[in-house]
């Protein structure tokens, strides 16, 4: 059996590589390891609205309760909401069923440890080893976990305050977001693309509660339309809607709302690097940026490095994946980090990327300074970057191929100090990402296309 966990949990084609049987085993093993030492542990379970989530949620709940863990099912909520509620309820683990930005047929299982923190590699390895041995504990009788609702929580020995009832979890998460925003957004009009995903209800609610005028689009999930030509991977619709409604900006979430990208009043894309730059400068000026340091990944544009240096901010880089950003934030005691793809983490307010909070913080900067998003985004001048996703059958084979290594070395020789090359396998899809940056956009495109052809030939 290959490694189950990728860069963001266990992910695959629902009812195929990600089967109900596997979901039951993963959740059962996670419960056994993460609840160890607790007499009656609690798990929080949420999902995005894709159809297979209903099936997989049933399997996950079965695995958790079979391991003797009580389950509080919070329904359709963003990934960061599940992480937040895991911490709020002092649960031993949280489970989010979602494949994020992936197409509807895929799904995934993301697991949070106590406090709402993502699992490290060692814990994931222990879960996989337990699944491989098949030695899952199976309590009987009163030892079996229960599926809780607000009225039954006290009956099972758990004290969950009334205001944190299952029905109120959505409202509590929205309150948390608005409290963290710290700024009245009255006067701003925003188009919110919910990707027919987990943000469809709480996203518009949070922006409205913060004072903004909200135009919600792609907010009618039917289980089949999540990420379908909408959301953060398809920005045409939000750009068009911003122009049509003459809004101040547009915010686009992905399927589980742990990331966001933006567009300005002209419909021009403001990517994750620009969002990070805007918020980092805002926090730096307010004296709120811990150790005057921003954490990003190796995929961030050279322009972000230049902008942060000019602003007096240190930029630390990590491997690609918000989990690595999170690890560096915790290790260094920093309080802002993220990815070019739109994952932005605010450790003062949450333990994982939160797309809705990112949108609120971006708008707070606009409201506080009375500057347009176009103006604020001018803090960063991006170096031309070309990114090509190449479908491959074997990511490992590409990584070791001599013809690919030689092509990368040649591209680096051509670029010299005027750019850089990065090839990396996707952690969630059968893709190799080819990225080339160069001050000459034509050269960047040519080199990226040549490298992509070499990768595709393997």
MOGI-V606531 format. One record per residue. N is the residue number from 1. PSI is psi in whole degrees, -180 to 180 (none if undefined). Layout:
n = (N:N)
psi = (PSI:PSI)
//
This chain:
n = (1:2:3:4:5:6:7:8:9:10:11:12:13:14:15:16:17:18:19:20:21:22:23:24:25:26:27:28:29:30:31:32:33:34:35:36:37:38:39:40:41:42:43:44:45:46:47:48:49:50:51:52:53:54:55:56:57:58:59:60:61:62:63:64:65:66:67:68:69:70:71:72:73:74:75:76:77:78:79:80:81:82:83:84:85:86:87:88:89:90:91:92:93:94:95:96:97:98:99:100:101:102:103:104:105:106:107:108:109:110:111:112:113:114:115:116:117:118:119:120:121:122:123:124:125:126:127:128:129:130:131:132:133:134:135:136:137:138:139:140:141:142:143:144:145:146:147:148:149:150:151:152:153:154:155:156:157:158:159:160:161:162:163:164:165:166:167:168:169:170:171:172:173:174:175:176:177:178:179:180:181:182:183:184:185:186:187:188:189:190:191:192:193:194:195:196:197:198:199:200:201:202:203:204:205:206:207:208:209:210:211:212:213:214:215:216:217:218:219:220:221:222:223:224:225:226:227:228:229:230:231:232:233:234:235:236:237:238:239:240:241:242:243:244:245:246:247:248:249:250:251:252:253:254:255:256:257:258:259:260:261:262:263:264:265:266:267:268:269:270:271:272:273:274:275:276:277:278:279:280:281:282:283:284:285:286:287:288:289:290:291:292:293:294:295:296:297:298:299:300:301:302:303:304:305:306:307:308:309:310:311:312:313:314:315:316:317:318:319:320:321:322:323:324:325:326:327:328:329:330:331:332:333:334:335:336:337:338:339:340:341:342:343:344:345:346:347:348:349:350:351:352:353:354:355:356:357:358:359:360:361:362:363:364:365:366:367:368:369:370:371:372:373:374:375:376:377:378:379:380:381:382:383:384:385:386:387:388:389:390:391:392:393:394:395:396:397:398:399:400:401:402:403:404:405:406:407:408:409:410:411:412:413:414:415:416:417:418:419:420:421:422:423:424:425:426:427:428:429:430:431:432:433:434:435:436:437:438:439:440:441:442:443:444:445:446:447:448:449:450:451:452:453:454:455:456:457:458)
psi = (127:172:130:-43:130:-153:-17:61:-160:124:147:-175:120:137:14:-102:-31:89:164:-36:-42:-41:-41:-43:-44:-47:-38:-44:-42:-42:-43:-40:-43:-17:4:130:-8:131:-48:92:163:140:139:130:128:173:164:174:8:148:-41:-15:-31:-45:-48:-32:-42:-41:-42:-46:-40:-43:-40:-49:-33:-24:2:15:135:149:127:105:122:4:-151:114:156:157:-48:-25:-40:-41:-44:-44:-31:-42:-45:-42:4:40:154:-21:160:149:125:126:106:151:24:-118:-3:160:162:-40:-22:161:175:167:114:134:134:141:-179:142:-4:20:143:153:145:171:-36:-42:-42:-41:-38:-39:-45:-39:-39:-39:-42:-36:-24:13:56:137:144:85:159:174:-130:-9:-13:140:160:151:117:150:176:-42:-27:-6:-46:-32:-28:16:9:139:103:116:147:-39:-12:29:165:-44:-28:1:-37:-45:-40:-39:-43:-43:-43:-44:-46:-40:-38:-21:-45:22:135:128:16:138:-15:137:126:137:126:115:111:0:22:38:-151:-17:-1:-34:-54:-25:-64:-36:-43:-44:-40:-43:-30:-7:-7:156:125:131:107:133:158:50:33:68:137:11:-20:-17:9:132:13:96:39:176:-165:-14:-4:90:0:-42:-40:-36:-44:-43:-36:-43:-42:-40:0:45:164:-29:171:145:130:122:166:-174:-34:8:32:4:164:145:164:163:148:-173:-22:-3:9:136:135:105:-176:-36:-44:-40:-44:-43:-45:-48:-37:-44:-41:-46:-38:-47:-32:0:24:-5:109:126:21:46:136:140:129:-177:173:-14:-12:144:149:-28:-32:-40:-44:-45:-42:-39:-43:-27:-2:27:133:135:119:141:150:177:163:136:129:-22:-35:-34:-45:-43:-42:-37:-46:-40:-39:-6:32:164:20:130:167:-170:157:-28:-10:0:119:131:131:90:-22:-19:-9:170:4:171:138:105:-38:-45:-38:-46:-41:-42:-38:-45:-33:-40:-41:-47:-40:-37:-13:37:152:161:-36:-46:-47:-38:-14:-7:-21:132:107:142:137:128:131:126:122:125:118:115:134:158:-33:101:-37:-38:-41:-42:-28:-1:129:-42:-34:-45:-42:-37:-38:-45:-40:-43:-41:-35:-42:-42:-36:-130:3:7:-170:163:139:125:131:143:143:143:-10:-12:164:65:152:128:123:118:132:130:140:149:-24:110:-35:-44:-40:-44:-44:-46:-40:-43:-39:-44:-39:-39:-40:-43:-44:-24:-11:none)
//
